[in-house]
Amino acid sequence: MARLPHQIDAPMSPRQLATLRTLSAEAYQPKLFQPNLTSKEAERRIAALKAEIELAN
């Protein structure tokens, strides 16, 4: 999803927050969950955690 310039530094969405919380627990990486991330940083962490979980399966 393309983001407008003013959205790049926006806080993560509630959906991103829930996804990041779930994935960080599933990947045994609780330190990667931080509730005050930007939307962009949350996207990066979610992608990294999904990749890590996929490799472990």
PQR file of N, CA, C, O and H, with PARSE charges and radii, in Angstrom:
ATOM      1  N   MET A   1       0.837  -1.170   0.000 -0.4000 1.5000
ATOM      2  CA  MET A   1       0.000   0.000   0.000 -0.0000 2.0000
ATOM      3  C   MET A   1       0.888   1.242   0.000  0.5500 1.7000
ATOM      4  O   MET A   1       1.760   1.384   0.856 -0.5500 1.4000
ATOM      5  N   ALA A   2       0.667   2.132  -0.953 -0.4000 1.5000
ATOM      6  CA  ALA A   2       1.438   3.372  -1.020 -0.0000 2.0000
ATOM      7  C   ALA A   2       0.933   4.341   0.041  0.5500 1.7000
ATOM      8  O   ALA A   2      -0.266   4.438   0.300 -0.5500 1.4000
ATOM      9  H   ALA A   2      -0.042   2.017  -1.648  0.4000 1.0000
ATOM     10  N   ARG A   3       1.864   5.045   0.640 -0.4000 1.5000
ATOM     11  CA  ARG A   3       1.502   5.990   1.694 -0.0000 2.0000
ATOM     12  C   ARG A   3       1.840   7.406   1.248  0.5500 1.7000
ATOM     13  O   ARG A   3       2.825   7.635   0.546 -0.5500 1.4000
ATOM     14  H   ARG A   3       2.838   4.966   0.430  0.4000 1.0000
ATOM     15  N   LEU A   4       1.018   8.335   1.663 -0.4000 1.5000
ATOM     16  CA  LEU A   4       1.289   9.736   1.400 -0.0000 2.0000
ATOM     17  C   LEU A   4       2.398  10.217   2.329  0.5500 1.7000
ATOM     18  O   LEU A   4       2.594   9.634   3.395 -0.5500 1.4000
ATOM     19  H   LEU A   4       0.218   8.149   2.234  0.4000 1.0000
ATOM     20  N   PRO A   5       3.131  11.271   1.952 -0.5600 1.5000
ATOM     21  CA  PRO A   5       4.252  11.741   2.788  0.2800 2.0000
ATOM     22  C   PRO A   5       3.878  11.997   4.243  0.5500 1.7000
ATOM     23  O   PRO A   5       4.669  11.682   5.132 -0.5500 1.4000
ATOM     24  N   HIS A   6       2.707  12.554   4.515 -0.4000 1.5000
ATOM     25  CA  HIS A   6       2.322  12.831   5.899 -0.0000 2.0000
ATOM     26  C   HIS A   6       1.979  11.559   6.669  0.5500 1.7000
ATOM     27  O   HIS A   6       1.861  11.600   7.894 -0.5500 1.4000
ATOM     28  H   HIS A   6       2.065  12.809   3.792  0.4000 1.0000
ATOM     29  N   GLN A   7       1.819  10.433   5.980 -0.4000 1.5000
ATOM     30  CA  GLN A   7       1.491   9.175   6.647 -0.0000 2.0000
ATOM     31  C   GLN A   7       2.736   8.375   7.015  0.5500 1.7000
ATOM     32  O   GLN A   7       2.641   7.437   7.807 -0.5500 1.4000
ATOM     33  H   GLN A   7       1.915  10.400   4.986  0.4000 1.0000
ATOM     34  N   ILE A   8       3.880   8.712   6.474 -0.4000 1.5000
ATOM     35  CA  ILE A   8       5.095   7.934   6.699 -0.0000 2.0000
ATOM     36  C   ILE A   8       5.467   7.903   8.171  0.5500 1.7000
ATOM     37  O   ILE A   8       5.853   6.853   8.684 -0.5500 1.4000
ATOM     38  H   ILE A   8       3.957   9.474   5.831  0.4000 1.0000
ATOM     39  N   ASP A   9       5.359   9.026   8.858 -0.4000 1.5000
ATOM     40  CA  ASP A   9       5.713   9.082  10.271 -0.0000 2.0000
ATOM     41  C   ASP A   9       4.503   8.904  11.184  0.5500 1.7000
ATOM     42  O   ASP A   9       4.590   9.125  12.392 -0.5500 1.4000
ATOM     43  H   ASP A   9       5.046   9.879   8.440  0.4000 1.0000
ATOM     44  N   ALA A  10       3.383   8.507  10.602 -0.4000 1.5000
ATOM     45  CA  ALA A  10       2.179   8.312  11.402 -0.0000 2.0000
ATOM     46  C   ALA A  10       2.356   7.120  12.335  0.5500 1.7000
ATOM     47  O   ALA A  10       3.102   6.192  12.022 -0.5500 1.4000
ATOM     48  H   ALA A  10       3.313   8.328   9.621  0.4000 1.0000
ATOM     49  N   PRO A  11       1.681   7.140  13.466 -0.5600 1.5000
ATOM     50  CA  PRO A  11       1.768   5.987  14.364  0.2800 2.0000
ATOM     51  C   PRO A  11       1.175   4.752  13.693  0.5500 1.7000
ATOM     52  O   PRO A  11       0.348   4.858  12.788 -0.5500 1.4000
ATOM     53  N   MET A  12       1.608   3.590  14.147 -0.4000 1.5000
ATOM     54  CA  MET A  12       1.067   2.372  13.555 -0.0000 2.0000
ATOM     55  C   MET A  12      -0.429   2.272  13.837  0.5500 1.7000
ATOM     56  O   MET A  12      -0.939   2.817  14.816 -0.5500 1.4000
ATOM     57  H   MET A  12       2.280   3.504  14.883  0.4000 1.0000
ATOM     58  N   SER A  13      -1.101   1.568  12.958 -0.4000 1.5000
ATOM     59  CA  SER A  13      -2.547   1.401  13.085 -0.0000 2.0000
ATOM     60  C   SER A  13      -2.853   0.358  14.167  0.5500 1.7000
ATOM     61  O   SER A  13      -1.981  -0.422  14.550 -0.5500 1.4000
ATOM     62  H   SER A  13      -0.686   1.126  12.163  0.4000 1.0000
ATOM     63  N   PRO A  14      -4.083   0.353  14.649 -0.5600 1.5000
ATOM     64  CA  PRO A  14      -4.461  -0.676  15.621  0.2800 2.0000
ATOM     65  C   PRO A  14      -4.264  -2.093  15.064  0.5500 1.7000
ATOM     66  O   PRO A  14      -3.902  -3.013  15.797 -0.5500 1.4000
ATOM     67  N   ARG A  15      -4.502  -2.249  13.785 -0.4000 1.5000
ATOM     68  CA  ARG A  15      -4.307  -3.571  13.151 -0.0000 2.0000
ATOM     69  C   ARG A  15      -2.826  -3.955  13.170  0.5500 1.7000
ATOM     70  O   ARG A  15      -2.487  -5.096  13.481 -0.5500 1.4000
ATOM     71  H   ARG A  15      -4.796  -1.502  13.189  0.4000 1.0000
ATOM     72  N   GLN A  16      -1.944  -3.006  12.839 -0.4000 1.5000
ATOM     73  CA  GLN A  16      -0.505  -3.272  12.886 -0.0000 2.0000
ATOM     74  C   GLN A  16      -0.071  -3.612  14.311  0.5500 1.7000
ATOM     75  O   GLN A  16       0.735  -4.520  14.517 -0.5500 1.4000
ATOM     76  H   GLN A  16      -2.219  -2.079  12.586  0.4000 1.0000
ATOM     77  N   LEU A  17      -0.595  -2.895  15.277 -0.4000 1.5000
ATOM     78  CA  LEU A  17      -0.257  -3.133  16.675 -0.0000 2.0000
ATOM     79  C   LEU A  17      -0.612  -4.569  17.058  0.5500 1.7000
ATOM     80  O   LEU A  17       0.204  -5.271  17.656 -0.5500 1.4000
ATOM     81  H   LEU A  17      -1.250  -2.157  15.110  0.4000 1.0000
ATOM     82  N   ALA A  18      -1.812  -5.002  16.721 -0.4000 1.5000
ATOM     83  CA  ALA A  18      -2.244  -6.363  17.052 -0.0000 2.0000
ATOM     84  C   ALA A  18      -1.409  -7.403  16.319  0.5500 1.7000
ATOM     85  O   ALA A  18      -1.025  -8.415  16.905 -0.5500 1.4000
ATOM     86  H   ALA A  18      -2.475  -4.431  16.235  0.4000 1.0000
ATOM     87  N   THR A  19      -1.125  -7.162  15.040 -0.4000 1.5000
ATOM     88  CA  THR A  19      -0.323  -8.098  14.250 -0.0000 2.0000
ATOM     89  C   THR A  19       1.082  -8.207  14.800  0.5500 1.7000
ATOM     90  O   THR A  19       1.615  -9.307  14.948 -0.5500 1.4000
ATOM     91  H   THR A  19      -1.438  -6.340  14.564  0.4000 1.0000
ATOM     92  N   LEU A  20       1.682  -7.067  15.105 -0.4000 1.5000
ATOM     93  CA  LEU A  20       3.046  -7.058  15.639 -0.0000 2.0000
ATOM     94  C   LEU A  20       3.107  -7.761  16.989  0.5500 1.7000
ATOM     95  O   LEU A  20       4.045  -8.513  17.255 -0.5500 1.4000
ATOM     96  H   LEU A  20       1.248  -6.174  14.985  0.4000 1.0000
ATOM     97  N   ARG A  21       2.137  -7.528  17.826 -0.4000 1.5000
ATOM     98  CA  ARG A  21       2.097  -8.190  19.145 -0.0000 2.0000
ATOM     99  C   ARG A  21       2.022  -9.709  18.965  0.5500 1.7000
ATOM    100  O   ARG A  21       2.753 -10.451  19.620 -0.5500 1.4000
ATOM    101  H   ARG A  21       1.375  -6.917  17.611  0.4000 1.0000
ATOM    102  N   THR A  22       1.149 -10.160  18.089 -0.4000 1.5000
ATOM    103  CA  THR A  22       0.971 -11.596  17.854 -0.0000 2.0000
ATOM    104  C   THR A  22       2.222 -12.222  17.254  0.5500 1.7000
ATOM    105  O   THR A  22       2.684 -13.261  17.726 -0.5500 1.4000
ATOM    106  H   THR A  22       0.554  -9.557  17.557  0.4000 1.0000
ATOM    107  N   LEU A  23       2.773 -11.599  16.218 -0.4000 1.5000
ATOM    108  CA  LEU A  23       3.946 -12.164  15.552 -0.0000 2.0000
ATOM    109  C   LEU A  23       5.177 -12.165  16.452  0.5500 1.7000
ATOM    110  O   LEU A  23       5.956 -13.117  16.424 -0.5500 1.4000
ATOM    111  H   LEU A  23       2.398 -10.755  15.834  0.4000 1.0000
ATOM    112  N   SER A  24       5.363 -11.125  17.239 -0.4000 1.5000
ATOM    113  CA  SER A  24       6.537 -11.083  18.113 -0.0000 2.0000
ATOM    114  C   SER A  24       6.460 -12.186  19.167  0.5500 1.7000
ATOM    115  O   SER A  24       7.483 -12.763  19.533 -0.5500 1.4000
ATOM    116  H   SER A  24       4.730 -10.352  17.261  0.4000 1.0000
ATOM    117  N   ALA A  25       5.272 -12.479  19.652 -0.4000 1.5000
ATOM    118  CA  ALA A  25       5.110 -13.585  20.606 -0.0000 2.0000
ATOM    119  C   ALA A  25       5.339 -14.925  19.919  0.5500 1.7000
ATOM    120  O   ALA A  25       6.001 -15.806  20.468 -0.5500 1.4000
ATOM    121  H   ALA A  25       4.440 -12.010  19.355  0.4000 1.0000
ATOM    122  N   GLU A  26       4.790 -15.076  18.718 -0.4000 1.5000
ATOM    123  CA  GLU A  26       4.931 -16.335  17.977 -0.0000 2.0000
ATOM    124  C   GLU A  26       6.390 -16.621  17.625  0.5500 1.7000
ATOM    125  O   GLU A  26       6.815 -17.776  17.609 -0.5500 1.4000
ATOM    126  H   GLU A  26       4.252 -14.361  18.272  0.4000 1.0000
ATOM    127  N   ALA A  27       7.151 -15.567  17.345 -0.4000 1.5000
ATOM    128  CA  ALA A  27       8.559 -15.721  16.967 -0.0000 2.0000
ATOM    129  C   ALA A  27       9.496 -15.696  18.182  0.5500 1.7000
ATOM    130  O   ALA A  27      10.716 -15.723  18.024 -0.5500 1.4000
ATOM    131  H   ALA A  27       6.806 -14.628  17.358  0.4000 1.0000
ATOM    132  N   TYR A  28       8.932 -15.645  19.384 -0.4000 1.5000
ATOM    133  CA  TYR A  28       9.736 -15.570  20.613 -0.0000 2.0000
ATOM    134  C   TYR A  28      10.685 -14.370  20.584  0.5500 1.7000
ATOM    135  O   TYR A  28      11.837 -14.458  21.010 -0.5500 1.4000
ATOM    136  H   TYR A  28       7.941 -15.623  19.513  0.4000 1.0000
ATOM    137  N   GLN A  29      10.173 -13.247  20.070 -0.4000 1.5000
ATOM    138  CA  GLN A  29      10.942 -11.999  19.980 -0.0000 2.0000
ATOM    139  C   GLN A  29      10.151 -10.866  20.632  0.5500 1.7000
ATOM    140  O   GLN A  29       9.816  -9.892  19.956 -0.5500 1.4000
ATOM    141  H   GLN A  29       9.238 -13.175  19.724  0.4000 1.0000
ATOM    142  N   PRO A  30       9.844 -10.966  21.928 -0.5600 1.5000
ATOM    143  CA  PRO A  30       8.987  -9.946  22.550  0.2800 2.0000
ATOM    144  C   PRO A  30       9.569  -8.537  22.511  0.5500 1.7000
ATOM    145  O   PRO A  30       8.817  -7.564  22.569 -0.5500 1.4000
ATOM    146  N   LYS A  31      10.890  -8.406  22.414 -0.4000 1.5000
ATOM    147  CA  LYS A  31      11.495  -7.069  22.372 -0.0000 2.0000
ATOM    148  C   LYS A  31      11.181  -6.327  21.074  0.5500 1.7000
ATOM    149  O   LYS A  31      11.303  -5.104  21.011 -0.5500 1.4000
ATOM    150  H   LYS A  31      11.501  -9.196  22.366  0.4000 1.0000
ATOM    151  N   LEU A  32      10.774  -7.070  20.037 -0.4000 1.5000
ATOM    152  CA  LEU A  32      10.436  -6.418  18.770 -0.0000 2.0000
ATOM    153  C   LEU A  32       9.068  -5.746  18.814  0.5500 1.7000
ATOM    154  O   LEU A  32       8.737  -4.951  17.935 -0.5500 1.4000
ATOM    155  H   LEU A  32      10.675  -8.064  20.088  0.4000 1.0000
ATOM    156  N   PHE A  33       8.277  -6.061  19.830 -0.4000 1.5000
ATOM    157  CA  PHE A  33       6.995  -5.376  19.987 -0.0000 2.0000
ATOM    158  C   PHE A  33       7.191  -4.130  20.835  0.5500 1.7000
ATOM    159  O   PHE A  33       7.595  -4.197  21.996 -0.5500 1.4000
ATOM    160  H   PHE A  33       8.546  -6.707  20.544  0.4000 1.0000
ATOM    161  N   GLN A  34       6.897  -3.002  20.229 -0.4000 1.5000
ATOM    162  CA  GLN A  34       6.909  -1.725  20.926 -0.0000 2.0000
ATOM    163  C   GLN A  34       5.671  -0.969  20.467  0.5500 1.7000
ATOM    164  O   GLN A  34       5.486  -0.766  19.267 -0.5500 1.4000
ATOM    165  H   GLN A  34       6.569  -2.947  19.286  0.4000 1.0000
ATOM    166  N   PRO A  35       4.825  -0.550  21.390 -0.5600 1.5000
ATOM    167  CA  PRO A  35       3.550   0.063  21.001  0.2800 2.0000
ATOM    168  C   PRO A  35       3.647   1.468  20.424  0.5500 1.7000
ATOM    169  O   PRO A  35       2.640   2.007  19.966 -0.5500 1.4000
ATOM    170  N   ASN A  36       4.824   2.074  20.432 -0.4000 1.5000
ATOM    171  CA  ASN A  36       4.936   3.465  19.970 -0.0000 2.0000
ATOM    172  C   ASN A  36       5.697   3.601  18.649  0.5500 1.7000
ATOM    173  O   ASN A  36       6.295   4.646  18.388 -0.5500 1.4000
ATOM    174  H   ASN A  36       5.643   1.636  20.805  0.4000 1.0000
ATOM    175  N   LEU A  37       5.681   2.572  17.825 -0.4000 1.5000
ATOM    176  CA  LEU A  37       6.388   2.623  16.539 -0.0000 2.0000
ATOM    177  C   LEU A  37       5.604   3.435  15.508  0.5500 1.7000
ATOM    178  O   LEU A  37       4.395   3.632  15.628 -0.5500 1.4000
ATOM    179  H   LEU A  37       5.196   1.724  18.037  0.4000 1.0000
ATOM    180  N   THR A  38       6.334   3.898  14.492 -0.4000 1.5000
ATOM    181  CA  THR A  38       5.651   4.513  13.356 -0.0000 2.0000
ATOM    182  C   THR A  38       5.066   3.405  12.492  0.5500 1.7000
ATOM    183  O   THR A  38       5.433   2.237  12.621 -0.5500 1.4000
ATOM    184  H   THR A  38       7.316   3.738  14.395  0.4000 1.0000
ATOM    185  N   SER A  39       4.173   3.780  11.633 -0.4000 1.5000
ATOM    186  CA  SER A  39       3.550   2.823  10.727 -0.0000 2.0000
ATOM    187  C   SER A  39       4.605   2.148   9.839  0.5500 1.7000
ATOM    188  O   SER A  39       4.547   0.943   9.594 -0.5500 1.4000
ATOM    189  H   SER A  39       3.875   4.729  11.528  0.4000 1.0000
ATOM    190  N   LYS A  40       5.551   2.934   9.370 -0.4000 1.5000
ATOM    191  CA  LYS A  40       6.601   2.406   8.486 -0.0000 2.0000
ATOM    192  C   LYS A  40       7.474   1.386   9.219  0.5500 1.7000
ATOM    193  O   LYS A  40       7.767   0.317   8.683 -0.5500 1.4000
ATOM    194  H   LYS A  40       5.598   3.913   9.568  0.4000 1.0000
ATOM    195  N   GLU A  41       7.888   1.715  10.440 -0.4000 1.5000
ATOM    196  CA  GLU A  41       8.711   0.793  11.228 -0.0000 2.0000
ATOM    197  C   GLU A  41       7.922  -0.467  11.568  0.5500 1.7000
ATOM    198  O   GLU A  41       8.480  -1.564  11.554 -0.5500 1.4000
ATOM    199  H   GLU A  41       7.650   2.583  10.876  0.4000 1.0000
ATOM    200  N   ALA A  42       6.650  -0.327  11.868 -0.4000 1.5000
ATOM    201  CA  ALA A  42       5.818  -1.497  12.148 -0.0000 2.0000
ATOM    202  C   ALA A  42       5.742  -2.401  10.923  0.5500 1.7000
ATOM    203  O   ALA A  42       5.823  -3.622  11.051 -0.5500 1.4000
ATOM    204  H   ALA A  42       6.198   0.565  11.879  0.4000 1.0000
ATOM    205  N   GLU A  43       5.590  -1.815   9.741 -0.4000 1.5000
ATOM    206  CA  GLU A  43       5.571  -2.600   8.502 -0.0000 2.0000
ATOM    207  C   GLU A  43       6.844  -3.416   8.354  0.5500 1.7000
ATOM    208  O   GLU A  43       6.796  -4.600   8.019 -0.5500 1.4000
ATOM    209  H   GLU A  43       5.525  -0.823   9.637  0.4000 1.0000
ATOM    210  N   ARG A  44       7.992  -2.775   8.607 -0.4000 1.5000
ATOM    211  CA  ARG A  44       9.281  -3.462   8.489 -0.0000 2.0000
ATOM    212  C   ARG A  44       9.389  -4.622   9.482  0.5500 1.7000
ATOM    213  O   ARG A  44       9.818  -5.719   9.126 -0.5500 1.4000
ATOM    214  H   ARG A  44       8.030  -1.813   8.879  0.4000 1.0000
ATOM    215  N   ARG A  45       9.000  -4.365  10.712 -0.4000 1.5000
ATOM    216  CA  ARG A  45       9.106  -5.417  11.739 -0.0000 2.0000
ATOM    217  C   ARG A  45       8.149  -6.564  11.463  0.5500 1.7000
ATOM    218  O   ARG A  45       8.499  -7.728  11.657 -0.5500 1.4000
ATOM    219  H   ARG A  45       8.652  -3.473  11.001  0.4000 1.0000
ATOM    220  N   ILE A  46       6.956  -6.247  11.015 -0.4000 1.5000
ATOM    221  CA  ILE A  46       5.983  -7.291  10.683 -0.0000 2.0000
ATOM    222  C   ILE A  46       6.531  -8.166   9.557  0.5500 1.7000
ATOM    223  O   ILE A  46       6.454  -9.392   9.634 -0.5500 1.4000
ATOM    224  H   ILE A  46       6.672  -5.301  10.857  0.4000 1.0000
ATOM    225  N   ALA A  47       7.078  -7.552   8.523 -0.4000 1.5000
ATOM    226  CA  ALA A  47       7.642  -8.315   7.407 -0.0000 2.0000
ATOM    227  C   ALA A  47       8.800  -9.193   7.874  0.5500 1.7000
ATOM    228  O   ALA A  47       8.901 -10.351   7.469 -0.5500 1.4000
ATOM    229  H   ALA A  47       7.140  -6.556   8.460  0.4000 1.0000
ATOM    230  N   ALA A  48       9.671  -8.655   8.720 -0.4000 1.5000
ATOM    231  CA  ALA A  48      10.808  -9.418   9.220 -0.0000 2.0000
ATOM    232  C   ALA A  48      10.353 -10.595  10.076  0.5500 1.7000
ATOM    233  O   ALA A  48      10.893 -11.695   9.963 -0.5500 1.4000
ATOM    234  H   ALA A  48       9.589  -7.714   9.049  0.4000 1.0000
ATOM    235  N   LEU A  49       9.367 -10.365  10.923 -0.4000 1.5000
ATOM    236  CA  LEU A  49       8.872 -11.443  11.767 -0.0000 2.0000
ATOM    237  C   LEU A  49       8.171 -12.524  10.951  0.5500 1.7000
ATOM    238  O   LEU A  49       8.322 -13.712  11.237 -0.5500 1.4000
ATOM    239  H   LEU A  49       8.928  -9.471  11.015  0.4000 1.0000
ATOM    240  N   LYS A  50       7.409 -12.123   9.942 -0.4000 1.5000
ATOM    241  CA  LYS A  50       6.765 -13.113   9.065 -0.0000 2.0000
ATOM    242  C   LYS A  50       7.799 -13.966   8.372  0.5500 1.7000
ATOM    243  O   LYS A  50       7.628 -15.180   8.261 -0.5500 1.4000
ATOM    244  H   LYS A  50       7.287 -11.158   9.710  0.4000 1.0000
ATOM    245  N   ALA A  51       8.884 -13.343   7.896 -0.4000 1.5000
ATOM    246  CA  ALA A  51       9.952 -14.080   7.219 -0.0000 2.0000
ATOM    247  C   ALA A  51      10.632 -15.048   8.191  0.5500 1.7000
ATOM    248  O   ALA A  51      10.910 -16.195   7.841 -0.5500 1.4000
ATOM    249  H   ALA A  51       9.023 -12.357   7.986  0.4000 1.0000
ATOM    250  N   GLU A  52      10.896 -14.581   9.406 -0.4000 1.5000
ATOM    251  CA  GLU A  52      11.539 -15.426  10.416 -0.0000 2.0000
ATOM    252  C   GLU A  52      10.674 -16.634  10.769  0.5500 1.7000
ATOM    253  O   GLU A  52      11.176 -17.751  10.897 -0.5500 1.4000
ATOM    254  H   GLU A  52      10.670 -13.649   9.690  0.4000 1.0000
ATOM    255  N   ILE A  53       9.370 -16.400  10.925 -0.4000 1.5000
ATOM    256  CA  ILE A  53       8.450 -17.482  11.246 -0.0000 2.0000
ATOM    257  C   ILE A  53       8.370 -18.469  10.092  0.5500 1.7000
ATOM    258  O   ILE A  53       8.331 -19.681  10.306 -0.5500 1.4000
ATOM    259  H   ILE A  53       8.962 -15.493  10.821  0.4000 1.0000
ATOM    260  N   GLU A  54       8.344 -17.960   8.888 -0.4000 1.5000
ATOM    261  CA  GLU A  54       8.288 -18.827   7.691 -0.0000 2.0000
ATOM    262  C   GLU A  54       9.530 -19.713   7.615  0.5500 1.7000
ATOM    263  O   GLU A  54       9.431 -20.896   7.289 -0.5500 1.4000
ATOM    264  H   GLU A  54       8.376 -16.976   8.714  0.4000 1.0000
ATOM    265  N   LEU A  55      10.684 -19.151   7.911 -0.4000 1.5000
ATOM    266  CA  LEU A  55      11.933 -19.942   7.896 -0.0000 2.0000
ATOM    267  C   LEU A  55      11.920 -21.034   8.956  0.5500 1.7000
ATOM    268  O   LEU A  55      12.451 -22.125   8.745 -0.5500 1.4000
ATOM    269  H   LEU A  55      10.764 -18.190   8.175  0.4000 1.0000
ATOM    270  N   ALA A  56      11.314 -20.734  10.086 -0.4000 1.5000
ATOM    271  CA  ALA A  56      11.280 -21.703  11.187 -0.0000 2.0000
ATOM    272  C   ALA A  56      10.326 -22.858  10.906  0.5500 1.7000
ATOM    273  O   ALA A  56      10.474 -23.939  11.475 -0.5500 1.4000
ATOM    274  H   ALA A  56      10.883 -19.848  10.258  0.4000 1.0000
ATOM    275  N   ASN A  57       9.347 -22.633  10.031 -0.4000 1.5000
ATOM    276  CA  ASN A  57       8.362 -23.694   9.729 -0.0000 2.0000
ATOM    277  C   ASN A  57       8.869 -24.690   8.746  0.5500 1.7000
ATOM    278  O   ASN A  57       8.157 -25.632   8.398 -0.5500 1.4000
ATOM    279  H   ASN A  57       9.226 -21.754   9.569  0.4000 1.0000
TER
END
